[in-house]
Amino acid sequence: MTPEIHLEEGRPFLIAGRSIPESAVDVFLPVISWVREYLDHNGKNPVFEFRLEYVNSGSSKYLLELLRIIKKYIEEGKSIILRWYYEEGDESIMELGEHFRDSLHIPLEVIPVYE
């Protein structure tokens, strides 16, 4: 099952839902390529939102890589907003966001969603 992905200018870039694809590389390499291209040539205050319900280890690896790439642009001075949403009580998704934030030292907001 692949996540919902929206990469459109003028709206927050979104990765949402359940990310358990058979081939994470096939799902995430085009996203990584698109983000690099966008940030190289545009990137005026983009917002990246992650609203994931479940992430397998393959997806986690590529999400980490995507965030590493975004970190590079932040370090170069680009103003990028990163938001990681999780359902209240979903400790595994919350902790994954916190892990990414803390290990990469990025300004990733980890935000609970209350139903």
Secondary structure, DSSP 8 states (H G I E B T S, - for coil): ---EEE--TTS-EEEEEEE--S-HHHHHHHHHHHHHHHHHH--SS-EEEEEEEEE-HHHHHHHHHHHHHHHHHHHTT---EEEEEEETT-HHHHHHHHHHHHHHT--EEEEEE--
